[in-house]
Structure formats: structure tokens, C-alpha cells
Amino acid sequence: AGPGSYTVGTMSERFDCHYCRDPLQGKKYVQKEGRHCCVKCFEKFCANTCIECKKPIGADSKELHFKNRYWHDDCFRCFKCSTSLVNEPFMLRENNKVWCSNCTAAADAPRCKGCFKPIIAGDQNVEYKKMVWHKDCFTCSQCKQVIGSGSFFPKGDDFFCVSCHEHKFAKTCAKCKNPITSGGLTYQEQPWHSECFICSNCKKQLGGKRFTAVEDQFYCVDCYKECVAKKCAGCKNPITAGFGRGTSVVNYEDESWHDYCFKCTKCARGLANKRFVCHNGKIYCAECPKRL
């Protein structure tokens, strides 16, 4: 029975205790379900048992009840923080333990993967693939600085800020040695920033364009012709192997010719890979000097 199902008073009439038959006149008694009993017998036979301390809730005690469970008012405290829950919101949890609303919220809240403490309503947090962190607990695995709501790169169980990811995982430009974060190109299996792969003379970017490599320098077609290529002793134009007609070069002493320009001065016969005669600085076939 719950509170209010019995009354307590001092007996003025001649009644005996229903259980022990001791006279009740002038003594404190309890009336329950039409029966009168002394306080001692009430606690022994009639009183509800406190679910927390397991002791009877006597006639002189204040009693609290909820769903057929009973507590002394002093036993009705939060299981976690021991705050009195009289006139306070509460939750009945496992093992018949009562919890205050704050402890209930903390117990049911998701746990931060960083500090393992609960993330309660109002906390700023970061979520990623069913994992959650306090905003200040979401840090870079490399530099340990707070990433918070900023950009990051996941690698297995680790998370990296943009700067650390660039230095740890990004390809490094063969020229400037700095990370290549986007774009870029590859030449001879080495990565380059597009802005670093340029003509050594005019500084124009060479990505996607024709160029010539001379040792560790690169030249666009125009700059190679103008600044690097040898001039043909015959037509006086640059000898640019791979940039147009004629890829073979004839070298004699300190001069060079396109293969199609290396011909007899008199009869114009092509002399590439043939016998020739040099006379007064001019090239002739083997027969023409005899006719001079």
C-alpha cells in the first residue's frame, strides 16, 4: 500500500493492537484497513520496505513511491551524484536506481573519441563515420593542433590537418621541393608544379606544349631555336631536331648542316652519307672539283 492508505494518531479509546494485543489507549497507533496496531507492529507487519536501504518505512518517516516502489525521503537520491530527488525530475534505471536528469543525460550521451567523456546537448562537436569528438578534442595526429571544424584528411585511424598532410603524404616538386597539393605534371617519372615546369628563357609554362630538354634546362620551341639550336651552315636557319622537316644533322669541323642542306655547291647533289671535298671553305661532290 502507498502513502495515505493508513492514518497515524494517539488512541483515546480502549483498543488493543490487532497483532500483539497490547492496549493502545494513550499510545501512538496506526490504523490501516480498519485495523489498529501499535507502531512497532506496524513496522513489523505492515510497513513498506525502502527499495534503497531495504529497511521498513516507519509510521514517523516520510515515504515516497513510484510504480509500486517505495523510498524513505532521505533515501530518494540520485544514484550517481547523491543529489536529493524530492520534488526534482528523475529517471528510474536498471537495478531500480533513480538518477537525476543531468546524470541521465550524461550517461546516455555519446562518448568523445578523444577524451572519452560524454558529449552533452549544447557541446560543439565533430562527427565522422559514426564517430564523434568534442570540437576541441578533434586534433591533428601529427602536430596535435586542434582541427575543430576545419578541413582534414583521414588516413586509417589518424587524421591530419591540411598542412601536415601536404608535408607527410603529398608529392614533392622536383624543382622547388614543396608539396604538390593539386594538379601538377610528371616528366621522367618526377613530379613538378605546373608553374615550376617552365622555359628557362622566356619562363612560359611548358605543360602540354612541345619543348626540348638540354641537360637540366627546358626550352620552348621558339626559345630553343633562338638561343640554343645550332645554325645550319647552308640555310642559316636553326637545326631543331624533332621540330620539323629533317631530323638528321651533318657535322664537319666546327659547322653543322641539316642533312638536306648538306649538298654540292656546284651541282647541288645531296652529300649526306656520301664522299665530299672541301675547297676554299665550300663543299663539293667528288667529281665537281675536277671541273672547276
Solvent accessible surface area in square Angstrom, and as a share of the most:
residue,aa,sasa,rsa
1,A,63,0.49
2,G,19,0.18
3,P,62,0.39
4,G,77,0.74
5,S,47,0.30
6,Y,38,0.14
7,T,84,0.49
8,V,62,0.36
9,G,25,0.24
10,T,95,0.55
11,M,11,0.05
12,S,93,0.60
13,E,105,0.47
14,R,207,0.76
15,F,80,0.33
16,D,72,0.37
17,C,0,0.00
18,H,68,0.31
19,Y,79,0.30
20,C,56,0.33
21,R,157,0.57
22,D,71,0.37
23,P,81,0.51
24,L,1,0.00
25,Q,91,0.40
26,G,59,0.57
27,K,104,0.44
28,K,88,0.37
29,Y,33,0.13
30,V,0,0.00
31,Q,66,0.29
32,K,28,0.12
33,E,138,0.62
34,G,58,0.56
35,R,121,0.44
36,H,36,0.16
37,C,2,0.01
38,C,21,0.13
39,V,36,0.20
40,K,161,0.68
41,C,9,0.06
42,F,2,0.01
43,E,72,0.32
44,K,148,0.63
45,F,108,0.45
46,C,22,0.13
47,A,20,0.16
48,N,25,0.13
49,T,77,0.45
50,C,0,0.00
51,I,38,0.19
52,E,70,0.31
53,C,46,0.27
54,K,138,0.59
55,K,131,0.55
56,P,64,0.41
57,I,1,0.00
58,G,6,0.06
59,A,14,0.11
60,D,107,0.56
61,S,45,0.29
62,K,152,0.64
63,E,24,0.11
64,L,51,0.25
65,H,101,0.45
66,F,69,0.29
67,K,137,0.58
68,N,135,0.69
69,R,75,0.27
70,Y,33,0.12
71,W,0,0.00
72,H,30,0.13
73,D,47,0.24
74,D,94,0.48
75,C,31,0.19
76,F,10,0.04
77,R,99,0.36
78,C,3,0.02
79,F,112,0.47
80,K,123,0.52
81,C,62,0.37
82,S,68,0.44
83,T,71,0.41
84,S,43,0.28
85,L,2,0.01
86,V,52,0.30
87,N,149,0.77
88,E,90,0.40
89,P,91,0.57
90,F,67,0.28
91,M,98,0.44
92,L,40,0.20
93,R,56,0.20
94,E,108,0.49
95,N,124,0.64
96,N,54,0.28
97,K,52,0.22
98,V,4,0.02
99,W,21,0.07
100,C,15,0.09
101,S,59,0.38
102,N,119,0.61
103,C,24,0.14
104,T,16,0.09
105,A,57,0.44
106,A,32,0.25
107,A,40,0.31
108,D,94,0.49
109,A,16,0.13
110,P,78,0.49
111,R,135,0.49
112,C,1,0.01
113,K,95,0.40
114,G,38,0.36
115,C,46,0.28
116,F,144,0.60
117,K,129,0.55
118,P,33,0.21
119,I,9,0.04
120,I,81,0.41
121,A,106,0.82
122,G,82,0.79
123,D,49,0.26
124,Q,127,0.56
125,N,65,0.34
126,V,18,0.11
127,E,134,0.60
128,Y,52,0.20
129,K,153,0.65
130,K,215,0.91
131,M,60,0.27
132,V,21,0.12
133,W,13,0.05
134,H,33,0.15
135,K,65,0.27
136,D,105,0.55
137,C,38,0.23
138,F,2,0.01
139,T,48,0.28
140,C,0,0.00
141,S,39,0.25
142,Q,96,0.43
143,C,50,0.30
144,K,136,0.58
145,Q,122,0.54
146,V,82,0.47
147,I,18,0.09
148,G,4,0.04
149,S,96,0.62
150,G,40,0.38
151,S,82,0.53
152,F,55,0.23
153,F,77,0.32
154,P,58,0.36
155,K,89,0.38
156,G,79,0.76
157,D,134,0.70
158,D,64,0.33
159,F,15,0.06
160,F,8,0.03
161,C,27,0.16
162,V,61,0.35
163,S,62,0.40
164,C,19,0.11
165,H,30,0.13
166,E,43,0.19
167,H,140,0.63
168,K,106,0.45
169,F,85,0.35
170,A,25,0.20
171,K,138,0.58
172,T,68,0.39
173,C,0,0.00
174,A,24,0.19
175,K,111,0.47
176,C,50,0.30
177,K,136,0.58
178,N,85,0.44
179,P,25,0.16
180,I,20,0.10
181,T,86,0.50
182,S,92,0.59
183,G,75,0.72
184,G,30,0.29
185,L,44,0.22
186,T,92,0.53
187,Y,53,0.20
188,Q,140,0.62
189,E,167,0.75
190,Q,95,0.42
191,P,34,0.21
192,W,27,0.09
193,H,26,0.12
194,S,39,0.25
195,E,107,0.48
196,C,20,0.12
197,F,5,0.02
198,I,34,0.17
199,C,0,0.00
200,S,34,0.22
201,N,76,0.39
202,C,48,0.29
203,K,125,0.53
204,K,131,0.55
205,Q,89,0.39
206,L,2,0.01
207,G,37,0.36
208,G,92,0.89
209,K,123,0.52
210,R,139,0.51
211,F,56,0.23
212,T,32,0.18
213,A,44,0.34
214,V,52,0.30
215,E,168,0.75
216,D,110,0.57
217,Q,74,0.33
218,F,20,0.08
219,Y,33,0.13
220,C,23,0.14
221,V,32,0.18
222,D,105,0.55
223,C,13,0.08
224,Y,35,0.13
225,K,72,0.30
226,E,131,0.59
227,C,75,0.45
228,V,49,0.28
229,A,8,0.06
230,K,131,0.56
231,K,103,0.44
232,C,0,0.00
233,A,26,0.20
234,G,42,0.40
235,C,50,0.30
236,K,139,0.59
237,N,85,0.44
238,P,34,0.22
239,I,15,0.07
240,T,17,0.10
241,A,58,0.45
242,G,50,0.48
243,F,28,0.12
244,G,52,0.50
245,R,183,0.67
246,G,25,0.24
247,T,90,0.52
248,S,60,0.39
249,V,60,0.34
250,V,29,0.17
251,N,98,0.50
252,Y,68,0.26
253,E,145,0.65
254,D,147,0.76
255,E,95,0.42
256,S,7,0.05
257,W,19,0.07
258,H,12,0.05
259,D,41,0.21
260,Y,75,0.29
261,C,20,0.12
262,F,3,0.01
263,K,99,0.42
264,C,3,0.02
265,T,75,0.44
266,K,109,0.46
267,C,58,0.35
268,A,62,0.48
269,R,119,0.43
270,G,42,0.40
271,L,2,0.01
272,A,29,0.22
273,N,163,0.84
274,K,120,0.51
275,R,202,0.74
276,F,67,0.28
277,V,58,0.33
278,C,59,0.35
279,H,80,0.36
280,N,132,0.67
281,G,68,0.66
282,K,107,0.45
283,I,13,0.07
284,Y,20,0.07
285,C,1,0.01
286,A,35,0.27
287,E,74,0.33
288,C,0,0.00
289,P,36,0.22
290,K,159,0.67
291,R,154,0.56
292,L,118,0.59
